[in-house]
Amino acid sequence: MASLAIASSAFSTLFRIVVYLFLEVAPVSVGKYLIPTLYLAYVAAQHYGAPAFSEIIAVKEEVVTIEQEKPDTNGDVVTDVAVSETTVVAAVVEPPTLKSALATIVFSVPSPVRVLQRVNLAINTLLLLAAVEFVAFPYFDSATDVVYTRVGALHPDSAKIVVRYPSTNGTENLVRVSWRQLDSNAGSDTQWKEGPVANLTSDHDWVRTVLLHGLWPNTQYEYRFEDINSTVLPYPATPIRFHTAPDPRLHSGSHYRFIASSCMIPNFPYRPFHDRQLKGFDFLADYLWPSRSASSSAPVAAAVAAAQNASDDASSSISSTASPADSTSAENITVPAANDTTVVAESPVPPTEFMVFMGDFIYADVPAYFGDDKEAYQRLYRRNYNSPSFRKVYERLPIIHTYDDHEIINNYAGQGNSSLPPFENATNAFELYNADANYDPIDEGQYYYDFRYGDAAYFVMDTRKYRSDIFSDDPSTHTMLGDKQLTALYSWLGKVNNTAVFKFVVSSVPFTALWTYEGAIDTWAAFPYEKSALLSAFQSVPNLIVLSGDRHEFAAIEFESGDTGHKVLEISTSPMNMFYVPFIRTLKPRSDEVVNKTRENVVVLEDGTTEVVKTVEEIPREKVIRYIAEGNHKWATLEVDTRDYSHPVVRVEIVIDGKPAYHLEVAGKPIKLQSATSLGAFVPQSFKGVLDRIGLKPGKWF
C-alpha cells in the first residue's frame, strides 16, 4: 500500500509537469491524451494507497503461556510457564511542519495528513479543468454573433472592405458601405457617399468582401455602414479610417512601414478566463498607437491623420541613415546594429500602412482537431475576429494574408489536388474571412498574388496547394509551387527587375535550409532542386528580400551569390501569439554548401610598387546574421525608404514580447526606374479635389 502512495506522488508530479508544458510551453496534441490519463492514475493510486511516510515505532510485548501442570518428584504440582516476546510495528502520525506541508503541496510528497491530500487533489483538479478549458473552449465558443469589419488590399483608386453583420431575424442582410474623403479643411461636414451593398447571407456565414472604388491615391478616407433604408447602423461606433496606396507610376520616393508575422492561437501562454486574448496584438497595438491603444479599440480619429501628415512633412528633412552601398557592387549590404540595445535618438517615424500575415492564422489541429467540417473551420476564424486584442489592430490597420498548413492540417501537402481532404472545407473558411480581401490573384481561383506599394513590389506565394508528397517519387520532380505558380513568379521577377526598388517575396515557410528537425521536411529544405533554381533567379534581381514565418523563431539569413549576382536576405519572424521551444536550438549557423568568392588585395612589393592579388575562397551559401528563439510574441517592422534613389534602404526592427530586440539596415542598390506613364500622377491632389467638387470626374481622364 505504501508503494501506491509513492506512485500517487509520482503521477501527481508528472501530471503537473505535463500540464505546465501543455499550457505554457507547447500545446502539443499528445498532451490532451496524456493529461487525463495521468490524472486518473493519480486519483486511483491516492485512493487505494496508504500513507507512505509517518513515524515508525516498535512496541515489545511479553506473552505468558501456561502449557501444562504436572507433579514433580516430591509430589508437588508444578506448572510449566512459557514466556514469549513479540514486537509490534505501528505507524504514528506526526503533526506536519510548515516545511513538510509545503513539500507535500508543491512537490506532491506523500503525506498521511488528510487535509494536505485534499489540497493536492484540489490543485490537480483545477489544473485538469484549466487544460479542459484550453482544449474545449474553441469548440464551445461559436462566436456566431460577432460583428466586425476590416480593410484588406489597398490600391491607389480602391480598397477592399470585409464586413460581417449577422441578421437577427432572417437569412439575408443587406448592408451598404457609405464613405467619404477626409478633408482637414471641411472637417466633419463632408457629405457621405453611397458605396457598394454587401449581400450577407447565412450560407456565407454573414461575411462579404466588397470593393470600394473611385478613390484617389495616397488619400485618407473613412467609412461606416447603413441599412438599405440609409439608416446608420450602430457598428462601428465611429467610422473606420484607411489610407489608399500611392500611385506606383509616380516615382517620387516612398517612406512607409509594414508589419510581418505569422502563427497565432488565442490564450497562449494560458491564462484562466482569457480565452479570447491574443496578447501579441495587445503588444502590437501598444507599439503602433501607444497613446490610445489602452483606452479604446475604436479607430483613431484625427490622431492618425495628424501623425501621417507630420511624418510626410518631415520626410524631406530626414537624412537617410543607410550605410552607402558600393556603387560598383552588385550585392545588397546588410548592416546589423552595433548593439541590439542601443538607444537611438527619436525621429518621426513613417506611417505603418499594412500588415502581412504569413499563415497559421488559425490552428485547426491544435490543441485538438474538430474534424473536416466547414463549420468547425469557420468557428475558429470567428473566434479570432471576436478577440478584443485582435480587434484593436484589424479595425485600424489593413491586413493581407497567405495561409499555411494549420489553416488546413499539420504539414499539409495538396499535391495540386483541390479535392484532397480537408482542403475544400478549410479553404472555404480561409476565402470568406481572409483571402477574398487580398489582392486579386494572378490566376483566377488561386491564392498566390502580387501587388505594388509605392516603389516596392510584393509576391505572395501559395506553398501548400501544389506541394508534392516528398516521401514519394523522384526528389528532382518535387515541387512546392507547381508549374503555373512558378511561371507567374518568374514572370513577376522579370517585370519588377527595373520597375521597383525593393522586391519582397512572401513565403509561409522559411526559404533557408538551415532549420533542422521538422524544418528539414516542411520548409524549402525539402525541395532542394526547385529552391536552387529559384535562388538563382532571385540573385539575378537586385534588392530582393524574402519574408517568412512558421518556425516560431526569428532569424535573419543571408544567401551569398559568389562573384556574380546579388545577395538575397531572408527575414523569418514568428510567432505572433504561440509557443517557442526553449533550450533546444534548431537553426544551423551556416550551410555546408559553399560558393567561391574572389577577393582582391593590394600588396606593396619590395620596390614600392603595388600589385593587386586575387584570391578565391569558399564561403557558405547560406549563413545566419542573427538568430533569436525566445519569445511567444514576435513581429518584424520593415521601414521602406526610397526617398534617396541613390541610397535606398530597408530598416528592419524585430519586436519580441512588445520590446525591440534587434535592428538591421539593408542598403539597396540604386535602381534607375522607368519614368511615370500616368498623367494623373502629375496632377496635384488639391486640383483633383476641386474638379471632383464641381462635378467633374478626373478619374476618367488620368
N, C-alpha and C positions, 0 to 999 in steps of 0.2 A: 504493500500500500504506500509506503514511503517513496518507492520508485515512481509511482504515479504522480505524487506531489512534485517530484523533481521534473517529470515530464510536463506537467502542467506549467511549471515555471518556464521551461524551455519553449513550449508552444506559445506562451504569452509573450515572451521576449521576441521570438521570431515574428510573431504576428505584428507586434508594434513596429519592428524594423521594416517589414514589408509594407505596412500601411503608410509609414513615413516616406518610403521610397516611391510609392504609388501616387501619393498626394502632393509631394513636394519636390521630387527629383525627376521621375519619368513615369507617366501613366501607361506603362506597357500593358498590353492586353492580357497577359497571363496573370496579372495582379487581381483581376476580377474573379478569377477562379481560386487563386491561392489564398486570398484573404478570408473568405467564408470557411474554407477548409481548415485553416489554422485556428480560426475562432471556435469552430465546433470541436476540434481536437482539444483545445484548451479547456473548454467548458466540461467536456466529458472527463478529462483527466482530473480536473479540480473536484468534480462531483464524487468520483469514486476513490479519490486518493485520501490519505491520512496526512496529518502534519508531519513533515519530514524533519523539522528541526525544533526540538524542545529539550529541556534539560533531562538527561537520563540518569536515574539513580538506581542503586541495587539495595534491596532490603533482604536481610538474612532472617530465616525463621528456623526454630528448632521444633521438631515434632517428636513427641514421646509415644512410643507404641508398646503396649503390653502384649507380648507374644504368647506366653503360657505360664501357668503355675504348676510347680512340681515339688515333692518333698525332697529335702537333702538327706544326707547320711544320718543326721541326728533326729530325723523325723519331723523337722520343721518345714513349713511350706515356704517355698522360695518362688518369687515372681521374677521372670525374665523381662527386663525393660530394654527396648531398643530406642536409641536416640538418633534421629536423622536431621540433618541440616539442609535447608533449601534456600536458594537465592531467587527473589522475585525482582524482575526489571520493570520499572514503572516510569512513565513519562510525566513530568511535572511542567505545566505551562508557566513560564516566567512572564511577568508583565513586560510589554515591549518598551524599548528605549526609543528616543527620537531617531537615532541613527538606524536602528533596525526597522523602524516603521518606514522611514524614507527609502531604505533599500528595498523593502517589500513593494512600495508603491511605484518607485521609479524603475527598478530592475526586475520586478516580479519575483523577488526572492521568496520562497515558500515561508508561510507563517501560520502558526496554529491559531492566531487571533482571528476570529470570525469577522470582525469589523474590517480588518485590513483585507481579508479575502473578498469581501463585498465591494470595497473601494476599488480593488483591482478589476473585479468583474464589471463595475460601472464604467471605469475608464476604457476598458476594451470594448464594451458595448457602444460607448459613444464614438470610438474610433471606427467601429464597424458601420455605424449609422452615417458617419462622415463619408466613408467610402461609398456607401449605398447612395447617398445624396449626389455625389460627384458622378457616379455611373448612370443613375436613373433619371436625374433631373432633365437631361436633354430629351428624354423620351416624353416626359410629362409636361415639359414647358413648350406647349404648342405654339404660343405667340401668334395665334390666328388673328388677333385684333390689332397687331402692330400697324401703325400708320407712319410712313416715312417718305422722304424724298431726298434725292441727291443728284449731283451733276456728274456726268461722265465725260465723254470725249468733247474737247473744245476745239472748234475750228475758228478761223478768222471771221466767218459770217454766220456761224450757227453753233448750237450746243445741244447735247443730248441730256434729257432730264428723265429720271426714273421716279415714278410715283407708285405708292401702294396705299390704297384708300378703300378698305372693305366696306361694302354696303351692309347696313344693319337689317334690311328687310327685303332683300331681293337677290337676284343672281347677276345683276348688272349695275354698274355705277358709272355715270358719265361725269368726268372731271375736266374742266377747262383750265389751261395754263394761261394766266394773264401776266404781262410783263411790261417793263419799261426801262428805258436807259436812265442811269443815274447821272443827273446833271447837277453839279455843285451850285450852279447859278440859279437854276429853277427850284432847288430844294425838293420838297416832297409834293409839289403841285403838278409834277409831270403826269400827263394822262396815261392811264393804264391801257394797254393794247390787248386785244383778244388773240390768244395763241392757239395752238393745237388742242384738240379734245382727246383725252385718253379714255378709251372704252375699256373699263375694268370689269372683268368677269371672274366668277368663281373658278371657271375652267383654267384660267391662267393665274390662279391664286391671288387675284386682285392686283397684279403687278403689270405695269406697262412702261415702255420707254418711248418717249416722243421726241421729235426733233424740232427745236425752236430755231427758226431761220430768219433771214432778213436782218441780221445783226452787223455791226461794224467791228473791224479788227481792233484789238488792244483797247477794249472799252468795257466799262463796268455796267452790269445790268442786275436787276432783281426780278424775282417772280413770286407769284402766290397762286392759290387755287380758288376756283369758283365752281359752283354747280351750273347746270345747264340754263338756269334762270338768272345767271350773273350774280348770285349771292355769294359773297366771300365766305369760304369755308374756315372753320376755326383753326385748322392746321395748315401751314405753320403759323405760329403766333405772330411772328414777324417775317417779312419776306426773306427769301433765300437769295444771297448775292453770289455773283460769279463774274469772272473777267475773261473775255474772249481772247483767243490766241492772236499773236501778232501776224501780220501778213508775211509769209516766208519769202515772198518775192521782193520785199524791201530789205536790202542788205544794209541795215543801219546799225547792226550790232545788237546782241542780246545780253541781258543780265537778269537771270532769274534762278530760282531754286526749285528742286523737286525732291520728293521722298521716295525711297525704295526699301521694301522689306517683304517678308512673307511669313507664313506659318502662324496660325493663331487658334486658340481654343479658350473659351471663357473659363474664368475662375481657376487659372493655373498660374503659379502655385495656389493650392487650395486654401480658401478662407471660408469658414462657416457662414452660410446665408448670403454669400456674394456670388450667386450662381450666374449672374449675367455680366459680371465685371470683366472687362478686358483692360487690365492695368496698363499695358503697353500704350493704349490710346489715351489713357489719362495722362501718361508721361508726355505723349506727343502733343496733346492739346496744351499742356503747360509750356512745352518747348516753343510751339508756334505762336501762342497767344497768352503769354504769361500773366497779363494784367486782367484778363477776363475769363479764362477757362474755368476758374474755380467758382465763379458766381453764376454762370449760366451756360447752357449748352445751345442756346439760340444763336442764330447767325449774328455776326458782328454788323454794326451799322456803319457810322461814319469812320470808325477807327480803322477798319481795313482799307478803305479808300484813301484815308489820310496817310496811312503808313506806306501804301504803294506809291502815292504821289510824291511823298518825301524821298523814297528811295530812287524814283525816276529822276527827280530834280537833282539829287546828289550824285547821280551816276557819272555826270560829266566831270566832276571834280575829284573822283576817287581814282587813284592810280592803281594799275594792276600790280599785284604783288607776286605774280608768277615768275618763276625763275626763267630767264630768257632761253629759248631753245636755240641750239646751234643751227644757224641758217643753212649750213651745209649738211646737216644730219638729216637722215630720213626716218628718224625714230622719235617717238614721244619721250619726254623726260618726266619721270616720276620723282617728286621731291617730298619725302616724308618730313614732317615737322621735326625740329631738333629735339623737342621734348614734348611728349604727349600731354603733359600737364601745364605747359607754358601758358601764362595768361597774356593774351594779346590785347592791344588797345581796341576799344569798341568802335565800330564804324557802322553806318547804316547798312542793313542787310537788304538784299533784293527780295521781292515778294516770293512766297512759296506758291507755285501755280498749280501743282497737281501731285498726286501720289501714284506710283506704280506698285501694285500689289502682285507679287510674283508667284502666287499659288499657295495651296493649302489654306484657303480661306475658311474652309470647314474641315473637320476631321470626322468623316463618315464612319470610320472604323476604330476610333479611339475616343473614349476607353472601351466602347462597345459598338459593334456593328448591328444596326437595327434592320438590316435586310435590304434587298434590291427592290425598293419601294419608292415611288415618286414622292409620296407624302413624307416619308422618312427623310429624304434629302432636302425637300423644301422646308421642313421644320427646322433644320439646322441653320439654313440661311436666315429664316425669320428670327430665330433666336439671336443671331449675331446683330442683325439690324435693330433688334429690340434692346440691345445693350446701351445703357446710358453713356458708358465710356466711349463706345464707337460713335454714337450719335454726336458727341462733342466735335468729332472730326469730320464725318461724312456730310454733315449739313453745311460745312464751311470750306471744305477742300475737295475739289474734283478728284475722283479715283478711277483709274482704269485697271483692268485685271487680265491676268492669264490664269490658267489652272494647272494643278499638278496632280499627283496620284491620290492624295487624301480627299479630294473632292469626289473621287470615284471609289478606289480601294487601294490599299498599300501596294506600291511597286507595280501599278497597273501598266500593262503594255497592250495598246489597242490593236497593233498589227494591221492597221488600216481598215479594220472591220467595225463599222459603227453599230452593228447589231450584237457585238460581243458584250454579254452582260458584265457588269451593270452599267455600261456606258450610256445607254439611252436614257434611263431614269436619272442618272447622275447629271448628265449634261443638260437635260431639260431644266433642272433647277438652276444650273450654272448660267444658262442662257437667260432665263427670266430675271434673275437677280443681279447678274454681273456682266455677262458677255454682250447682251443687247445694247448696253450703254458704252461699250468700247468703240473705237474707231471701226469703220466698216472693214470687213475682211477683204484681203486681196482677191481671194477666190470665194465665190458665194458658198455659204454653208460651212465655211471653215472658221477656225478660231485663231489663226495667225493673222497679223495685220501690221501695217506700218503707218507712221504719221510724222508730221513735222511740227516742231515748236520753235519759232524763231530760226536761229542759224544751226539748230541741231536736228538730226534725223533719228528716228527710232524704228526698230524692227522687233516685234514681239513674237516669239516662237510658240508653237504648239509642240511640246516634247512628249506627248502621251498618245495621241490618236494614232500615229503612224509608227510608233516604236515597235521594233522587232522583238520577238522572243529570243533573247541572247543565248538561250540554252539549246537552241536548235539551229540547224543549217550551218552554212559556211560563214564564219565571222566576217569575211570580206563582203558579204552581202547584207550584213545587218545595217539597219538604218534607224535613226531616231526621228528624222523629219519627213521622210518619204520624198519621192521624186518631185511631186508637184510643189511642195513647200520649199525644197532645195532650189528649184528653178526660180521661185519667187524671191528667195533670199539672195541668190547670185545676181539676179536682175536688179534688185534693190541696191546691192553693193556697187554695181556699175553706175547706177543712176545718181547716187549720193556722193560718189567719189570726190567730185569737184563742185558740188552744189550745196554741200553742208559742211560746216567747220568740224563739228563733233558728230560722231556716229555712235549710237548706243544700241547694242543687241541684247535683248532681254531673254534669258533662258531660265526656266523654272528650276533647273538643276545645274550645279556647277559645271563649267566648261573644262576646268582643270582636271587632270588625272591624279592629283596629289592626295585626294581624300581616300582613306583606306576603309577597311571593314565593309559595311554595306555600300559605301560610296563607290566601291570598285565595280558594283553591278548596277547601280541606279543612276550614276552620273554619266557624263560623256566619256569617262574612262572605259565604259563597256562598249563603246563604239569607236575604236581607235582609227579605223580606216576613214570613216566619214569625218571624224574630228580632224584628222590630219589634213584632209583636203580643205575643210572649212578654214582651218587655221592659216593655211597658205593663202587662201582668198582674203581673210581678214587682214593679213600682214601686207597685202598689196594696197590697202586703203589707209590713208593717214588718219590719226586721231580716233581710233576705234576703241571703245570701252565695252566690255561685256558686263552685264549686271545679272546676278543670280542669287538664289536663296537655297532653301531646302535643308541644309546641313545643321541648322541651329547653332551656327558659329559664324564668326566673322573672319574673313581672310582677304588680303589684297595680294593678287598673284600677277607676276609679270611673265609674259611669253616673249622670249628672246628670238629675234629673227636672223641673227648672224650678220653677214655682211650685206645682205640685200633686204629690202622691205622695211617694214615699220614694226616697232614693238606693239604688243597688244596688252592692255591692262584688264584684269577682271576684279570686280568688287563683289564679293559674295557676302550677303548680310541676312541673317535670320537668327532667332525667331522674333516675331512681333510680340507674341504672347504664348510662349510654350516652354518646354524643358530645354535644358542643355545638359551635357554629360560632364559631371565633374571628374577631376583627377585623370581621366583617360583622354589622351590627345590622339586625334585621328588623322592629322594632316602631316604629311611628309614635308620637310623643309625645301626639297628640290627634287627634280626628276632625274632618273637615270639616263634618259635620252639627252644628248648634248648636241650643240651646233658649234661650228667653227666661227671664231671671231678674230679678225685681223686687227692687231694693234700696231700703231706707228709710234716709234720712239726716236727722238732726236739724240744722236750720240756725238759728242765732241771728240774728234780724233787728236792724236799727239801733235799734229802740225797746226792745230787750232781751227781746222775746218770742221764742218758738221756734216753728218750723214744721217739720213732717215732709214732706220732699220725696221722692217716689218716682221712681226712675229704672229704666228697663228696659235691661238689657244682654244681649248674646248671649254665651253661654258654650258650650264644646264639649260635645256629648252624651256623649262618652267621653274620658277623659284618664288618662294614666299617673301613678300616685302614685310607683311605684318599679319599676325595671327592672334586672335583673342577668342577663346572658347567660352569664357564665363559670361553669364547674363541671360536672364529669361526674357528680356525686352530689348531688342536691338533694331536700329534702322540706320540707313545711310542718307545723309543730306548731301545732295550734289548741287553745287552752285556753278552754273554755266555762265561764263563771262567772255563774250567775243566783241566787246566794245573796241578793243585794240586788235585789229586783224593781224597785226604783225606779231602779237603775243597773246593768242587765245589761251584760256586756262579753264580748267575744271577744278574746283576746290571741293574736296571730299571731307565731310565730318561724320565720324561714326559715333553714334549716341547709344550708350548702354545703360539700361535702368534709369533713364532720364538724365544722364550726365555725359557730356562729351568725353570720349575715351581715346580718340585718335584723329589726327588730321593729315591729309595728304594733298599735295598740289600736283596736278598733271598739266604740264606745259605743252600745249599742242603745237603742231607745225603750222605755219601760216598757210592759208588756203586762198587762192585767188578765185573768188566766187564769180559765177556768171552774173551779169547785170540784171537788174529787175526788169520784168516784162509787163508788170501790172501798172496801167495808167493810174489806177486808183491808189497805188502805193505812194504816189507823189502828191496826192490831193490832201491838204490839211484836214484833220478830223473836224475842226471847228467849221470849215467851209461845208463839209458834208452834212453836218448837223443843220446848218442854215437851209440847205437845199431840201433836207428832209422835212423841216418845219413848214416850208411854204408849199408842200405838197408834191414836190418833185421826187423822183426815185433814182438817186445817183447810183444805187447798187446795180441798176441795169446798164449803166454806162461804163463802169470801170471793171 
